Amino acid sequence: MNIKLICVGKVKEAHYRDLIQEYSTTIRKNYKFEIIELPDEKTPEQASEKEEEKIKELEGMRIMKRIPEQSLVVPLCIEGKQLSTAQLKTQWNVWKNQNQTIVFVIGGSLGLSQKVVQKGNLKLSFSKMTFPHQLMRVILLEQLARL
């Protein structure tokens, strides 16, 4: 099974990068795994809602171009479904039997465009709280390393 993680923005903090490397190594013992980092758009201070939507759309277009056809898409978003680790493992076993590429998507600081969210087969939320996208990458990989 192939797993792809599409992320907007780079991880600058060394401690996050170290954890990402550690979990990625564990994941690669069982699966073909790739992280695709896409550039984020600069958000001007005091950006209007319209400007923020335009930024999310630009980032969303970059994301959509990197999602392979016939893949199972899992955007991480606050409005998504919250699963326990056991529930995620159950869902994972269903996905493994489908033998598709699974693509997890983490947006930038403004979140994901509606087009990316709508493309999702399962919209996943880890909390109703907002986390930095760099930390969210670590949290997701830690969960995937358990599978």
N, C-alpha and C positions, 0 to 999 in steps of 0.2 A: 504494500500500500504506500502511496505517495502522500506526504503532508507538505503543504506550503503555508507559510505565514507571510502575508503581505502586510507591511507596516508603513505608515507615513511618518517620516522623520527618522533621524539617527539617534542612537543612544550614545551620549557623550560621557556619562559617568562610568568610570572604570569598574566600580563595584557591581553595577548592573551588567556591564559587558561580561565580566567574569562569570556571573551567575547564568547569563544567557548561554555562554560557551559551555559551561558545565552541564546544563540541562539539555542543550542541543546534542552533545556527545552521547548522553544517555538515550535520547530519542533515536539517534542514528544507529544504535545497536539493534533496533527492531524494525525501523522504517526508513524509507528514503525521505529525507527531510531537507527543506530549503527555506531560508529566510530571504525575502525580497524587500529591501528597503527602498522606498520611493521618497523623492524630495517633498518637503512640506512647503507650502506657500507662506510667505511672511504676512502676518496679520497686522495691519496698522493699528496703533493705539486709537481707541475710541471708534473702532470700525462699526459701521452701521450693520443692522441685521442683513440688509441686502448684500453688503460687501462680504460678510461672513458666509452667506449662502453661495456666493460666487466662488469663494475660496474652496468651500467644501465640494462644489461641482467640479472645479479644476482638479482637485486631488482625487475625486471620485472617478473622473475620466481616466486618470493614470492607473488607478486600481483596476477598473473594468478591463483595461487592455491586458492586464497581467493574469486575469483569471482564465484558466484553461477551459475550453468547451467541455461539457459533460462532467464538470467537477461538482462536488458538493460544497456549497459555500456557507461559512459560518461567520457572520459579522459579529463582532463584540460591540454591544451597545446597551445603554442603560435600560432601554425599554424591552430588552430581550428577556428570554426565559432564564430563571435562575435554577441551576441544578446542583445537587450535592455531588461530591466526588463519586459516590456509588452510582448515582443516576447518570453521570457523565460516562462512567465506565460501561454501563448498560447500553447507552446510546452508541458508544464507540464500537461495541461488539456488533451492533446492527450495521454500522457503517463499514466495518471490516468485511462483512459478508457481501457488501455491494461492490467491493473492489473498485472504488472510484478514487480519484484524487480528492483529498479534503483540503479546502483552502480556508484558513482562518484569516480574518481581516481586522486589523486594528487601525483606526483612523488617527488623525493628528489631533492637535489641541482643541479643535472645534468639533470634532466628531466625524461621522461619516455622512456622505451625501445620501439622499433618499433612494437614489438608483442603486447604490451598493447595498443598502439595508434591504430593499425590496428583492434583490437578487438572492438573498439568503434563504437557504433551506431550513436553517435553524438560527434564529437570532438569539445569541447567548449573552447573558449578563452575569457578572460575578458579584454584583452588588448594586444597590440603588445609589450608592455613593459614586463620586467621580474620582478616578485615579489618574495620575500622569501616565501617558501612553508608554513611557519607558518602563515604568513599574508594572503596568498591565502585561507587557510582553513577558516579564519575568514570571508573573503569577500564572499566566497561561502555560508557559513552557514547563513550569513545575508540575502542573496538573497533567500535561501530556507525558511527562517523564514517568508518571505513575502507571500509565496504561500499558 
